[in-house]
Amino acid sequence: MNLKDMMIKYKGSVEIVNKSTGVTLSFENIVTNGFYNLVADRLINNSENFITHFAVGDNATSVAITDTAMGNETFRKEITNVSSVGAQIELQTDILGNEAIGSWKEIGLFNASTVGTLTNHTNVDFSHTAGDLLTVVWKIDKV
């Protein structure tokens, strides 16, 4: 049995909070195999980064646990705030009114500013309008 099969299983959820309009959209997301590989790598190698960046893409292809990259990434930004309580991790990213404008079809989390390991991935149907301030709140919790 490999480490992934022995580890606690995790699930993810994400909220896109439009601070300009007060509207919040919620989505479930895939915790990818990359998440579990990253945890295993961190157990033996502290030099491996954990989740550091949020990304947006415009590809509507259905996400899968085996995804290693986004379909078509269009924007990436460093995570603004990270916290944890017990086994739950919460990551927040503030998106300014001039960032990632347009149609969002997929969002994901990575451990690097370019390329890196895709740890979480989900399809969304969201349009970011210029001027709207957003906070994306991503939670990863045990099943």
C-alpha positions in Angstrom: 0.0 0.0 0.0 1.4 3.4 -0.9 1.4 6.5 1.3 -1.5 8.1 -0.6 -3.8 5.2 0.2 -2.9 5.4 3.9 -3.3 9.2 4.2 -6.5 10.9 5.3 -8.6 11.7 2.3 -9.2 15.4 1.6 -11.9 17.4 -0.1 -11.9 20.9 -1.3 -14.3 23.8 -1.6 -13.9 27.3 -2.9 -15.8 30.6 -2.6 -15.4 33.5 -4.9 -16.5 36.6 -2.9 -17.3 39.7 -4.9 -16.6 42.4 -2.4 -17.9 45.1 -4.8 -21.4 43.5 -5.2 -21.7 41.3 -2.1 -22.3 38.1 -4.2 -20.6 34.9 -3.2 -20.3 31.8 -5.5 -19.4 28.4 -4.0 -17.9 25.4 -5.8 -16.6 21.9 -4.8 -13.2 21.0 -6.2 -10.9 18.2 -6.9 -8.0 17.5 -4.6 -5.6 16.1 -7.2 -3.1 13.3 -6.9 -0.5 16.1 -6.9 -1.7 17.3 -3.5 -1.0 13.9 -1.9 2.3 13.6 -3.7 3.3 17.0 -2.4 2.4 16.1 1.2 4.5 12.9 0.9 7.4 14.8 -0.6 7.2 17.4 2.3 7.4 14.6 4.8 10.9 13.7 3.6 12.0 16.9 1.9 11.4 20.3 3.5 12.7 22.2 0.5 9.5 21.3 -1.5 7.1 24.3 -1.4 3.5 23.8 -0.3 0.6 25.7 -1.9 1.6 29.2 -2.7 -0.3 30.4 -5.8 -3.9 30.6 -7.2 -4.5 30.4 -10.9 -7.3 31.1 -13.4 -7.9 29.5 -16.8 -10.4 29.7 -19.6 -10.7 26.0 -20.5 -14.0 24.3 -19.6 -12.8 20.7 -19.9 -13.9 18.7 -16.9 -11.3 18.5 -14.1 -10.0 15.1 -12.9 -8.0 13.9 -9.9 -5.2 13.0 -12.3 -4.8 16.6 -13.6 -1.3 17.9 -13.5 -1.9 21.3 -15.2 -4.8 23.5 -16.1 -6.3 23.3 -19.5 -5.4 26.9 -20.4 -4.0 29.0 -17.6 -4.5 32.8 -18.1 -3.6 34.3 -14.7 -1.6 33.3 -11.6 -1.2 35.2 -8.3 0.5 34.5 -4.9 -1.8 33.4 -2.1 -2.6 36.4 0.2 -3.3 34.5 3.5 -2.9 30.9 4.7 -4.3 29.5 8.0 -5.1 26.1 9.4 -7.3 24.7 12.2 -6.8 21.0 12.9 -6.8 19.2 9.5 -8.4 22.1 7.6 -6.4 24.4 5.5 -7.8 27.8 4.3 -6.1 29.9 1.6 -7.2 33.3 0.5 -6.3 35.3 -2.5 -7.4 38.9 -3.2 -8.0 39.7 -6.8 -7.9 43.4 -7.7 -10.3 45.1 -10.1 -7.6 45.1 -12.9 -6.5 41.5 -12.5 -7.8 38.3 -14.2 -10.6 40.2 -16.0 -12.8 38.1 -18.2 -14.3 34.6 -18.3 -13.1 32.1 -15.7 -13.8 28.4 -16.6 -11.3 26.7 -14.3 -9.3 27.7 -11.2 -6.5 25.9 -9.4 -3.8 25.9 -6.7 -0.1 25.5 -7.3 3.1 25.3 -5.3 5.1 27.7 -7.5 4.9 31.0 -9.3 5.2 29.2 -12.7 4.5 25.5 -13.5 4.7 23.7 -10.2 2.4 21.0 -8.8 -1.4 21.4 -9.3 -2.9 20.4 -6.0 -6.6 21.5 -6.4 -8.6 22.1 -9.6 -12.2 23.0 -10.3 -14.5 24.1 -13.1 -16.3 27.4 -12.6 -18.5 29.6 -14.7 -17.6 33.1 -13.6 -16.9 36.4 -15.3 -14.7 38.9 -13.5 -15.7 42.5 -14.4 -13.1 45.3 -14.4 -13.3 47.2 -11.1 -14.8 44.4 -9.0 -12.7 43.4 -6.0 -12.7 39.7 -5.2 -11.5 37.4 -2.5 -11.1 33.7 -3.4 -11.4 31.5 -0.3 -10.2 27.9 -0.8 -10.7 25.3 2.0 -9.1 21.9 2.0 -10.4 19.6 4.7 -10.4 15.9 5.6 -13.4 13.8 4.3 
